[in-house]
Amino acid sequence: MIAVFAAMEIEVQACLTSMSNTRRTELQGFPVYEAEGAVICQTGIGARAQEASEAALARYEPAVAVSVGVAGGLSPKLGAGDLVVCERVDHESHRHSGVDATVMSHPGLIEAAVAAARGMDLSVSAGSSITVDELAAGADEKSAHHAWKGHDIVEMESFWIGEAAAKRGLPFLAVRAISDGAAEPLVMIGAIKPDGNFDQQALLGYVHEHPEVARHVARQYEAGRLALSNLTVFLAAFLAPLVQHFHSGVR
């Protein structure tokens, strides 16, 4: 069995397009979708992923853990829709602590993920991610994150999932699709709730109160839609073979 973790409901739906006969349940309040050979857990945003991943790995005892979703771009060479297969993931709290707690992805999983993306003619590169506790919305913030270790992307969950996997000696992989480039500031709408679900009323209310940002919100939406579309295509090509491989009992 494999365990797949995604923060937002829309990212979970991207995973489910490649699954059949799924059953929705809950684990300690986190939505979980069980399928033959796989389980997909919606962690919610940020450090909630620590509790969600530890609970799911203990409950289902999978052979591998995968973190997927969208992310902000930090490398100026990457843009919206590009996929980054993370060789390593750091947490921002270790920048000045002297602690080296990098979590590493499994080389075989990295190779398989890159091959799956290239097989679907997607723009993909192997790189690295920094996990943060607060959304990196501005270009200056992104530049500061990039300056630490030259990370390619920024997101809020993968380190916690990788750390939970490492504690159990499980192969780990993080793959993210870029939804906003390094120089593209995000409009802070507040439409994604902490549990990862989308609040349409919050979006409509924000645009109503701030009509001057409607154009920026529309551009942000289109970039996010491209990232999710490419992520969905990738997952359709990657997850089924991964399930088959680990469902056979091979590690």
Secondary structure, DSSP 8 states (H G I E B T S, - for coil): -EEEEESSHHHHHHHHTT--S-EEEEETTEEEEEETTEEEEE--STTHHHHHHHHHHHHH--SEEEEEEEEEE-STT--TT-EEEEEEEEEGGGTTT-----EE--HHHHHHHHHHHHHTT--EEEEEEEE-SS---SHHHHHHHHHHH--SEEESSHHHHHHHHHHTT--EEEEEEEEE-TT--------B-TTS-B-HHHHHHHHHH-GGGHHHHHHHHHHHHHHHHHHHHHHHHHHHHHHHHHHTT--
